[in-house]
Amino acid sequence: MKVNSNRDISFKSIYTSSAVKKGLELASSNGALFGASATVAFSALRPLSIMCTPQTDKENRKIASAKSITSSLINFALMLGLSIPLAKSIKKIDTSPAKYLKKETIIKLKEKEKDLTDSKGYVFATQLYKLGIASFVAIPKAIVTACGMPYIVAALSSEKKSSGKKYEKNLSFKGVTDKTAEGIGKIMNKERMLNFVDKYKDSNFPMHITAITDTIATLTFMYQAHKSNKIEETRKKTLLYNAGISTALSIAGGYTLDKMLDKPTENFIQKYRKINIKDKNLEKQIQGIKIAKPFLILGTIYYILIPFISTFMAEKAGKKNNE
């Protein structure tokens, strides 16, 4: 009886934890930054998985690890700088929709007995921006990753101690003006946009956008790495195979696992709603669960499970190609 009691307390804490709630609210209000933060957390485990892969060349493992570290850090920096202003602009629309949206737009997006910000159409339309910004920066991120990766490899290979100097950088964000919110509102007011929202608002858009972003980023990185003259030719093929295999397996596995977890997720949401029925941010947290789901699934697959497989497969494919 004591064990069951402890287990109940443990599970209940997940539903009532303030940290979990804050994380879900971040996923809802700024999915791109949530995803970037999750990527940084998962990326700490990916190099460990890569370095533990048997029957693979040490340098190839080091290059694959460097790619993972570089990509996650660059992604987080870009998302931190770009997603916060965008999220603030959309927050302005949330607060004063009549100021930025036409009356007809609000009527079309709003569901009966629900606030506008909780309606499927409005959530989908705004999440296209919040999550879509990751797709927007996927190409520059991949280019910078390919350019910066050799330096990370050099840093991992270097045995020199740091000079001890500390560098501090202060990040500053300019105030967000109404112009960004007005621009988003104008696009949301367009008939074509409203038709698109109505057609796809019930789709699995968080997973679709994440998969598209990963595909764009991987293809861009592979092209840029192939052109790079700073990556050893004998290592290049293995690196490209690793990137392609990782993303393909991640997306395929992600969709499969996402479908399998539909019912458990819905059960979790129902229980979460019941326990937190009086929470004023409940609907926002529910949205956060749906947004966080693909990030956590793909993160677990891409950063923990697949590196072991893709590194091994890439090693074999690279050797065969070089021979």
Disulfide bonds with the S-S distance in Angstrom:
none
